[in-house]
Amino acid sequence: MAPLPTASAEITQFFHQWLETFAGFVRDVDYASARPLFHPDVLAFGTHSDVIPGLDQWVTTQWDNVWPKTADFRFVLEQTAILASPDGAMATVIAPWTSTGYHPDGSPFPRPGRATMVFARDANGWLCVHSHMSLNRGVPQASHADRPVKAW
């Protein structure tokens, strides 16, 4: 059996930077800046919905229920795997992440999870076309921070 189609160093570097950029938008609760990273018809899975068709619905049903209620979101780059099709048209990023959740009394708790994201590349570059982000087992689903949204 052939080995997994591991991404080149150049593609790996691109996606490490993409993850860092996206994580910064999550930490800033900046939906407007994060939107261009995703295809408008992205299909997503998340904590608050099973299949989310389209970026607008994903922002309102998932991002807005999570980003303002958590803090410190970061991908664990050293544990991230990136696969790419031999023709360079598709890539998959598998990445654990960390964040801080908050109990109703305001006390923090570790809120780790994992993500799988599928990207398609065209003449304009890479866009995420599918995302599945989920919490690790045993992590409380609800978090109770109330941070302001920087930009819609």
MDAnalysis code that builds the backbone (N, CA, C; Angstrom):
import MDAnalysis as mda
import numpy as np

u = mda.Universe.empty(456, n_residues=152, atom_resindex=np.repeat(np.arange(152), 3), trajectory=True)
u.add_TopologyAttr("name", ["N", "CA", "C"] * 152)
u.add_TopologyAttr("resid", np.arange(1, 153))
u.add_TopologyAttr("resname", ["MET", "ALA", "PRO", "LEU", "PRO", "THR", "ALA", "SER", "ALA", "GLU", "ILE", "THR", "GLN", "PHE", "PHE", "HIS", "GLN", "TRP", "LEU", "GLU", "THR", "PHE", "ALA", "GLY", "PHE", "VAL", "ARG", "ASP", "VAL", "ASP", "TYR", "ALA", "SER", "ALA", "ARG", "PRO", "LEU", "PHE", "HIS", "PRO", "ASP", "VAL", "LEU", "ALA", "PHE", "GLY", "THR", "HIS", "SER", "ASP", "VAL", "ILE", "PRO", "GLY", "LEU", "ASP", "GLN", "TRP", "VAL", "THR", "THR", "GLN", "TRP", "ASP", "ASN", "VAL", "TRP", "PRO", "LYS", "THR", "ALA", "ASP", "PHE", "ARG", "PHE", "VAL", "LEU", "GLU", "GLN", "THR", "ALA", "ILE", "LEU", "ALA", "SER", "PRO", "ASP", "GLY", "ALA", "MET", "ALA", "THR", "VAL", "ILE", "ALA", "PRO", "TRP", "THR", "SER", "THR", "GLY", "TYR", "HIS", "PRO", "ASP", "GLY", "SER", "PRO", "PHE", "PRO", "ARG", "PRO", "GLY", "ARG", "ALA", "THR", "MET", "VAL", "PHE", "ALA", "ARG", "ASP", "ALA", "ASN", "GLY", "TRP", "LEU", "CYS", "VAL", "HIS", "SER", "HIS", "MET", "SER", "LEU", "ASN", "ARG", "GLY", "VAL", "PRO", "GLN", "ALA", "SER", "HIS", "ALA", "ASP", "ARG", "PRO", "VAL", "LYS", "ALA", "TRP"])
u.atoms.positions = np.array([
    [0.841, -1.178, 0.000],
    [0.000, 0.000, 0.000],
    [0.887, 1.242, 0.000],
    [0.493, 2.223, -0.752],
    [1.254, 3.477, -0.851],
    [1.138, 4.265, 0.450],
    [2.163, 5.048, 0.781],
    [2.080, 5.887, 1.986],
    [1.059, 7.008, 1.790],
    [0.662, 7.598, 2.897],
    [-0.242, 8.749, 2.821],
    [0.401, 9.872, 2.002],
    [-0.391, 10.642, 1.280],
    [0.156, 11.734, 0.457],
    [0.487, 12.971, 1.305],
    [1.588, 12.888, 2.017],
    [2.016, 13.970, 2.904],
    [2.337, 15.229, 2.097],
    [1.920, 16.361, 2.608],
    [2.135, 17.639, 1.930],
    [3.615, 17.986, 1.878],
    [3.984, 18.735, 0.856],
    [5.348, 19.244, 0.723],
    [5.639, 20.239, 1.842],
    [6.910, 20.563, 2.004],
    [7.308, 21.550, 3.013],
    [6.643, 22.901, 2.745],
    [6.536, 23.285, 1.473],
    [5.922, 24.567, 1.121],
    [4.441, 24.594, 1.491],
    [3.728, 23.527, 1.173],
    [2.301, 23.460, 1.506],
    [2.118, 23.372, 3.014],
    [2.959, 22.620, 3.689],
    [2.887, 22.525, 5.150],
    [3.085, 23.892, 5.782],
    [4.072, 24.633, 5.316],
    [4.317, 25.977, 5.853],
    [3.105, 26.879, 5.611],
    [2.516, 26.800, 4.410],
    [1.335, 27.613, 4.118],
    [0.230, 27.314, 5.117],
    [-0.064, 26.032, 5.355],
    [-1.174, 25.694, 6.239],
    [-0.871, 25.958, 7.705],
    [0.379, 25.854, 8.110],
    [0.720, 26.267, 9.479],
    [0.400, 27.751, 9.653],
    [0.754, 28.567, 8.657],
    [0.450, 29.998, 8.728],
    [-1.054, 30.223, 8.672],
    [-1.767, 29.465, 7.849],
    [-3.223, 29.574, 7.764],
    [-3.847, 29.298, 9.129],
    [-3.401, 28.223, 9.779],
    [-3.930, 27.869, 11.104],
    [-3.655, 28.968, 12.122],
    [-2.454, 29.520, 12.091],
    [-2.117, 30.607, 13.015],
    [-3.003, 31.833, 12.757],
    [-3.220, 32.148, 11.496],
    [-4.062, 33.295, 11.130],
    [-5.495, 33.071, 11.593],
    [-6.051, 31.917, 11.267],
    [-7.423, 31.619, 11.655],
    [-7.577, 31.624, 13.176],
    [-6.636, 31.005, 13.884],
    [-6.705, 30.976, 15.350],
    [-6.689, 32.389, 15.929],
    [-5.925, 33.282, 15.321],
    [-5.911, 34.676, 15.775],
    [-7.274, 35.334, 15.606],
    [-7.961, 35.029, 14.499],
    [-9.302, 35.583, 14.291],
    [-10.282, 35.018, 15.318],
    [-10.132, 33.734, 15.663],
    [-10.990, 33.148, 16.697],
    [-10.738, 33.857, 18.028],
    [-9.475, 34.029, 18.397],
    [-9.147, 34.702, 19.660],
    [-9.688, 36.132, 19.687],
    [-9.655, 36.799, 18.537],
    [-10.140, 38.191, 18.453],
    [-11.655, 38.276, 18.271],
    [-12.329, 37.145, 18.083],
    [-13.757, 37.092, 17.772],
    [-14.032, 37.999, 16.566],
    [-13.267, 37.768, 15.504],
    [-13.314, 38.580, 14.294],
    [-13.836, 37.735, 13.131],
    [-15.153, 37.634, 13.055],
    [-15.791, 36.838, 12.006],
    [-15.489, 37.400, 10.617],
    [-15.513, 38.714, 10.486],
    [-15.319, 39.347, 9.176],
    [-13.968, 38.985, 8.569],
    [-12.920, 38.970, 9.377],
    [-11.589, 38.640, 8.856],
    [-11.443, 37.159, 8.559],
    [-12.161, 36.305, 9.283],
    [-12.059, 34.856, 9.070],
    [-12.827, 34.397, 7.836],
    [-13.894, 35.084, 7.476],
    [-14.758, 34.653, 6.365],
    [-14.010, 34.371, 5.058],
    [-13.083, 35.223, 4.617],
    [-12.428, 34.984, 3.324],
    [-11.572, 33.712, 3.264],
    [-11.328, 33.087, 4.401],
    [-10.543, 31.848, 4.420],
    [-11.376, 30.636, 4.003],
    [-12.681, 30.821, 3.889],
    [-13.611, 29.713, 3.656],
    [-14.421, 29.930, 2.384],
    [-14.730, 28.836, 1.729],
    [-15.624, 28.883, 0.577],
    [-17.007, 29.301, 1.089],
    [-17.748, 30.143, 0.359],
    [-19.065, 30.573, 0.846],
    [-20.042, 29.403, 1.040],
    [-19.838, 28.314, 0.321],
    [-20.710, 27.144, 0.435],
    [-20.081, 26.037, 1.291],
    [-19.132, 26.392, 2.149],
    [-18.459, 25.420, 3.015],
    [-19.495, 24.528, 3.706],
    [-19.141, 23.271, 3.859],
    [-19.952, 22.334, 4.632],
    [-19.187, 22.050, 5.915],
    [-19.863, 22.205, 7.043],
    [-19.172, 22.068, 8.324],
    [-19.958, 21.202, 9.285],
    [-19.236, 20.602, 10.215],
    [-19.811, 19.942, 11.385],
    [-19.322, 20.723, 12.583],
    [-20.123, 20.756, 13.639],
    [-19.680, 21.449, 14.835],
    [-20.460, 21.005, 16.045],
    [-20.131, 21.600, 17.168],
    [-20.744, 21.258, 18.443],
    [-22.245, 21.516, 18.451],
    [-22.663, 22.596, 17.815],
    [-24.055, 23.029, 17.924],
    [-24.945, 22.602, 16.765],
    [-24.396, 22.019, 15.715],
    [-25.182, 21.564, 14.570],
    [-24.489, 20.378, 13.921],
    [-25.287, 19.490, 13.296],
    [-24.707, 18.316, 12.646],
    [-24.053, 18.678, 11.317],
    [-24.827, 19.044, 10.315],
    [-24.280, 19.479, 9.037],
    [-24.722, 20.916, 8.822],
    [-23.755, 21.774, 8.625],
    [-24.030, 23.195, 8.479],
    [-23.714, 23.577, 7.032],
    [-24.742, 23.889, 6.236],
    [-24.508, 24.234, 4.831],
    [-24.278, 25.730, 4.634],
    [-23.075, 26.110, 4.335],
    [-22.779, 27.491, 4.004],
    [-22.171, 28.293, 5.134],
    [-21.356, 29.235, 4.740],
    [-20.596, 30.043, 5.695],
    [-21.493, 30.897, 6.588],
    [-22.515, 31.524, 6.026],
    [-23.377, 32.385, 6.842],
    [-24.028, 31.600, 7.977],
    [-24.543, 30.422, 7.659],
    [-25.182, 29.610, 8.702],
    [-24.150, 29.112, 9.701],
    [-22.945, 28.790, 9.247],
    [-21.893, 28.326, 10.147],
    [-21.519, 29.423, 11.141],
    [-21.397, 30.650, 10.655],
    [-21.060, 31.770, 11.538],
    [-22.126, 31.930, 12.625],
    [-23.395, 31.901, 12.243],
    [-24.449, 32.162, 13.227],
    [-24.728, 30.980, 14.148],
    [-24.587, 29.748, 13.651],
    [-24.921, 28.599, 14.498],
    [-23.734, 28.039, 15.263],
    [-22.520, 28.270, 14.799],
    [-21.358, 27.684, 15.459],
    [-20.415, 28.755, 15.985],
    [-19.854, 29.555, 15.093],
    [-18.871, 30.543, 15.524],
    [-19.431, 31.432, 16.621],
    [-20.636, 31.956, 16.430],
    [-21.182, 32.908, 17.398],
    [-21.612, 32.239, 18.697],
    [-21.734, 30.926, 18.706],
    [-22.036, 30.196, 19.940],
    [-20.781, 29.737, 20.672],
    [-19.616, 29.906, 20.050],
    [-18.384, 29.402, 20.656],
    [-17.342, 30.497, 20.851],
    [-16.997, 31.224, 19.806],
    [-15.872, 32.157, 19.887],
    [-16.000, 33.165, 21.021],
    [-17.151, 33.828, 21.212],
    [-17.233, 34.818, 22.295],
    [-17.263, 34.187, 23.688],
    [-17.506, 32.903, 23.753],
    [-17.673, 32.222, 25.039],
    [-16.423, 31.487, 25.504],
    [-15.362, 31.541, 24.688],
    [-14.110, 30.860, 25.000],
    [-12.954, 31.843, 24.829],
    [-11.747, 31.386, 25.134],
    [-10.564, 32.242, 24.974],
    [-9.353, 31.365, 24.644],
    [-8.286, 32.018, 24.241],
    [-6.957, 31.391, 24.089],
    [-6.880, 30.312, 23.014],
    [-7.716, 30.350, 21.991],
    [-7.740, 29.296, 20.974],
    [-6.434, 29.250, 20.192],
    [-5.857, 28.037, 20.096],
    [-4.624, 27.827, 19.324],
    [-4.601, 26.404, 18.788],
    [-4.066, 26.256, 17.586],
    [-3.805, 24.920, 17.048],
    [-2.456, 24.445, 17.565],
    [-2.317, 23.151, 17.744],
    [-1.056, 22.557, 18.190],
    [-0.294, 22.148, 16.925],
    [0.512, 23.065, 16.411],
    [1.154, 22.867, 15.110],
    [2.080, 21.656, 15.080],
    [2.776, 21.406, 16.176],
    [3.721, 20.285, 16.173],
    [3.022, 18.929, 16.130],
    [1.720, 18.900, 16.350],
    [0.956, 17.652, 16.264],
    [0.013, 17.642, 15.058],
    [0.175, 18.613, 14.173],
    [-0.693, 18.744, 13.008],
    [-0.163, 17.905, 11.854],
    [-1.070, 17.238, 11.154],
    [-0.721, 16.473, 9.951],
    [-1.404, 17.141, 8.763],
    [-0.677, 17.196, 7.647],
    [-1.222, 17.817, 6.442],
    [-0.991, 16.873, 5.276],
    [-2.094, 16.537, 4.614],
    [-2.056, 15.673, 3.446],
    [-2.422, 16.513, 2.236],
    [-1.851, 16.199, 1.078],
    [-2.166, 16.952, -0.138],
    [-2.233, 16.001, -1.316],
    [-3.179, 16.247, -2.205],
    [-3.298, 15.423, -3.404],
    [-2.063, 15.637, -4.281],
    [-1.665, 14.609, -5.017],
    [-0.477, 14.747, -5.871],
    [-0.571, 15.891, -6.878],
    [-1.782, 16.236, -7.323],
    [-1.932, 17.333, -8.279],
    [-1.980, 18.703, -7.610],
    [-1.952, 18.743, -6.274],
    [-1.942, 20.009, -5.548],
    [-3.274, 20.738, -5.518],
    [-4.367, 20.034, -5.843],
    [-5.669, 20.691, -5.897],
    [-6.453, 20.575, -4.598],
    [-6.128, 19.587, -3.779],
    [-6.856, 19.358, -2.520],
    [-5.860, 19.101, -1.407],
    [-6.247, 19.489, -0.204],
    [-5.427, 19.221, 0.978],
    [-6.347, 18.988, 2.164],
    [-5.862, 18.205, 3.101],
    [-6.578, 17.944, 4.338],
    [-5.649, 18.255, 5.493],
    [-6.157, 19.009, 6.452],
    [-5.394, 19.382, 7.645],
    [-6.060, 18.723, 8.844],
    [-5.269, 17.983, 9.615],
    [-5.743, 17.309, 10.824],
    [-4.963, 17.917, 11.980],
    [-5.666, 18.622, 12.874],
    [-4.955, 19.410, 13.880],
    [-5.661, 19.396, 15.226],
    [-4.951, 19.059, 16.293],
    [-5.517, 19.287, 17.620],
    [-5.455, 20.773, 17.954],
    [-6.320, 21.190, 18.875],
    [-6.328, 22.582, 19.304],
    [-6.573, 22.660, 20.808],
    [-6.250, 23.816, 21.337],
    [-6.483, 24.082, 22.750],
    [-7.249, 25.388, 22.875],
    [-7.973, 25.524, 23.950],
    [-8.657, 26.776, 24.268],
    [-9.013, 26.745, 25.748],
    [-9.557, 27.835, 26.210],
    [-10.010, 27.933, 27.590],
    [-11.520, 28.118, 27.580],
    [-12.204, 27.287, 28.352],
    [-13.634, 27.442, 28.560],
    [-13.869, 28.019, 29.943],
    [-15.117, 28.416, 30.196],
    [-15.448, 29.037, 31.472],
    [-16.731, 28.439, 32.037],
    [-16.654, 28.028, 33.294],
    [-17.829, 27.539, 34.013],
    [-18.767, 28.718, 34.287],
    [-20.038, 28.452, 34.657],
    [-20.974, 29.548, 34.946],
    [-20.472, 30.531, 36.002],
    [-19.637, 30.048, 36.943],
    [-19.108, 30.950, 37.976],
    [-17.897, 31.752, 37.497],
    [-17.503, 31.570, 36.217],
    [-16.374, 32.305, 35.651],
    [-15.039, 31.615, 35.785],
    [-14.980, 30.488, 36.488],
    [-13.706, 29.788, 36.622],
    [-13.352, 29.087, 35.305],
    [-12.061, 29.143, 34.937],
    [-11.643, 28.582, 33.650],
    [-11.434, 27.068, 33.715],
    [-11.530, 26.434, 32.556],
    [-11.175, 25.019, 32.424],
    [-10.536, 24.796, 31.056],
    [-9.629, 23.806, 30.962],
    [-9.024, 23.496, 29.664],
    [-10.103, 22.970, 28.711],
    [-10.052, 23.423, 27.464],
    [-11.065, 23.073, 26.472],
    [-10.387, 22.624, 25.182],
    [-9.742, 21.441, 25.203],
    [-9.042, 20.958, 24.006],
    [-9.992, 20.266, 23.032],
    [-9.555, 20.215, 21.793],
    [-10.331, 19.523, 20.775],
    [-9.475, 19.198, 19.572],
    [-10.161, 18.849, 18.489],
    [-9.442, 18.475, 17.270],
    [-10.255, 18.947, 16.072],
    [-9.543, 19.132, 14.967],
    [-10.173, 19.627, 13.749],
    [-9.681, 18.838, 12.550],
    [-10.570, 18.647, 11.609],
    [-10.220, 18.167, 10.279],
    [-10.788, 19.185, 9.308],
    [-9.931, 19.692, 8.439],
    [-10.365, 20.681, 7.455],
    [-9.900, 20.238, 6.074],
    [-10.789, 20.350, 5.105],
    [-10.485, 19.999, 3.724],
    [-10.429, 21.291, 2.918],
    [-9.401, 21.424, 2.090],
    [-9.172, 22.618, 1.290],
    [-9.144, 22.273, -0.187],
    [-9.645, 23.186, -0.992],
    [-9.549, 23.089, -2.444],
    [-8.769, 24.310, -2.937],
    [-7.949, 24.083, -3.961],
    [-7.152, 25.184, -4.507],
    [-7.578, 25.449, -5.945],
    [-7.740, 26.737, -6.237],
    [-7.987, 27.152, -7.612],
    [-7.013, 28.283, -7.945],
    [-7.261, 29.000, -9.011],
    [-6.350, 30.064, -9.439],
    [-6.197, 31.162, -8.392],
    [-7.187, 31.290, -7.495],
    [-7.133, 32.325, -6.459],
    [-6.495, 31.858, -5.161],
    [-6.158, 30.586, -5.050],
    [-5.523, 30.066, -3.846],
    [-6.375, 29.018, -3.148],
    [-6.051, 28.765, -1.884],
    [-6.709, 27.733, -1.094],
    [-7.910, 28.288, -0.338],
    [-9.014, 27.547, -0.338],
    [-10.164, 27.859, 0.500],
    [-10.589, 26.598, 1.232],
    [-10.987, 26.753, 2.470],
    [-11.514, 25.623, 3.228],
    [-12.928, 25.335, 2.721],
    [-13.176, 24.062, 2.339],
    [-14.486, 23.666, 1.817],
    [-15.244, 22.762, 2.787],
    [-14.532, 22.237, 3.795],
    [-15.177, 21.434, 4.835],
    [-14.382, 21.569, 6.124],
    [-15.104, 21.675, 7.233],
    [-14.464, 21.732, 8.544],
    [-15.277, 20.911, 9.532],
    [-14.572, 20.161, 10.325],
    [-15.195, 19.429, 11.433],
    [-14.337, 19.683, 12.659],
    [-14.878, 20.448, 13.586],
    [-14.171, 20.733, 14.827],
    [-14.991, 20.164, 15.971],
    [-14.322, 19.428, 16.849],
    [-15.046, 18.849, 17.979],
    [-14.164, 18.857, 19.217],
    [-14.828, 18.885, 20.350],
    [-14.136, 18.829, 21.634],
    [-13.664, 17.415, 21.910],
    [-12.602, 17.297, 22.676],
    [-12.169, 15.986, 23.134],
    [-13.227, 15.405, 24.070],
    [-13.207, 14.103, 24.219],
    [-14.166, 13.442, 25.117],
    [-14.031, 13.974, 26.544],
    [-15.183, 14.166, 27.167],
    [-15.206, 14.569, 28.569],
    [-15.081, 16.062, 28.806],
    [-14.863, 16.838, 27.761],
    [-14.744, 18.288, 27.927],
    [-16.154, 18.876, 27.945],
    [-16.456, 19.742, 28.917],
    [-17.793, 20.349, 28.951],
    [-18.130, 21.063, 27.642],
    [-19.333, 20.840, 27.136],
    [-19.778, 21.467, 25.883],
    [-19.987, 22.973, 26.055],
    [-20.553, 23.368, 27.161],
    [-20.899, 24.780, 27.364],
    [-19.736, 25.549, 27.970],
    [-19.587, 26.773, 27.495],
    [-18.642, 27.707, 28.076],
    [-19.381, 29.032, 28.228],
    [-19.021, 29.798, 29.261],
    [-19.863, 30.925, 29.660],
    [-19.172, 32.283, 29.660],
    [-18.116, 32.444, 28.893],
    [-17.536, 33.788, 28.767],
    [-18.505, 34.646, 27.947],
    [-18.251, 35.932, 27.912],
    [-19.109, 36.844, 27.150],
    [-18.229, 37.926, 26.527],
    [-17.373, 37.501, 25.595],
    [-16.465, 38.452, 24.958],
    [-17.158, 39.138, 23.788],
    [-16.830, 40.378, 23.512],
    [-17.487, 41.083, 22.410],
    [-16.997, 40.601, 21.041],
    [-17.894, 40.664, 20.065],
    [-17.529, 40.371, 18.677],
    [-16.837, 41.595, 18.111],
    [-15.636, 41.402, 17.577],
    [-14.872, 42.515, 17.011],
    [-15.489, 42.984, 15.688],
    [-15.823, 42.012, 14.807],
    [-16.380, 42.382, 13.498],
    [-17.198, 41.229, 12.950],
    [-18.371, 41.541, 12.432],
    [-19.253, 40.554, 11.807],
    [-18.890, 40.372, 10.360],
])
